[in-house]
Amino acid sequence: MQLTVRGKNVEVTAALKDYVAKKVGKIERYFDLPVTAQVTLSVQRDRHIVEVTLPLDGGFLVRGEEATGDMYASIDLVVEKLARQLEKYKARLNRH
């Protein structure tokens, strides 16, 4: 998986980058081909916001965003949200 991690109003440390790579890497099991993911980590007041964008074949775009008081919790929640979206997407493809 090709991963791009950006920080907005926050410095992306090696620990954060490794955590994002580990968690977002789990999404790769839904695909046969290599995928690219863009992750944006930002802080606004006391909210830690994580946005993940996955461009898929066929022009589909899967995007998830979560905001909590902890960056690591936001990463966990957005990965769960993306997993649910991808399961629905795969089920829809299999039905057709």
N, C-alpha and C positions, 0 to 999 in steps of 0.2 A: 504494500500500500504506500502510495506517495502522499506524504503528509506535509502540509504547510501550516505552521503555527505562527500567528501574529498576536502582538499585544497592543492594546490601546489603553493608555493611562496605567499600564502595569508592565513591569519587566518580566519577560518570560525566562524563568530560570531553567536550568537543566533538569531539576526535579519535576517541575511542571510539564516540561516537554516530554519527559519520559513517561509520566503518568498519562498524559494525553495519548501518546503513541500506544501505550499498553491497552487503554480502554477503547479507543477508537479502532485499534487494530482488530478487536473482536468482531467488528462489523464486516470485516473482510470475508468471513465464512459464508456470507450470503451471496458471494459473487464467484464466478469462475475466472474472470479476467481481472487483471490489476485495476485498482480504482484510485482516483485521486481525491483527497479530502482537504478542504480549507477550514481551518479552525481559527476563530478570533476570540481572544480572551480580553475582556475589558472590565474596568471598574468605574462605576458611577456612584458616588456617595458611598453607601454601605452595601451596594448591590454588586455582586460578582456575576458577570454575564458571560455565557459561553454560547457561541454560535458555530454550528458545523454545517457545511454545505458539501453535498456530494453530487456532482454531475454524473448522470448515468447515460448509457447508450439509448438511442432513440429520442434524445432531447429531453428526457426526464430530469428533474432536479429535486433532490431530497434535501430538506433543510430543517434543522432543529435549533431551538434557542431556549435556554433556561437561565433563570436569575435567582440566586439565593444569597445568603450571607457568607457562604464559604465557597471558594473556587473549586475545591475538590468535589463537593456535593453537587455543584452545578454541572461538572463534567460527567459525574455518574448519572444524573437525571437526563441529560441530553443524549447520552448513549442509549439509555433505556427507551427514550422517545424515538430515536432513529431506528432501533431494532424493531419496535412495533410497526413503524411505517414501512420498513423493508419487508417484514413478514406479510403485510397486507399487499404490498406491491408484487411480491413473488407469488402469492396465492392468486392474484388477479391474472398474472401472466400464465400460470398453470391452467386456470379455468379456460382461457381462450386458446 
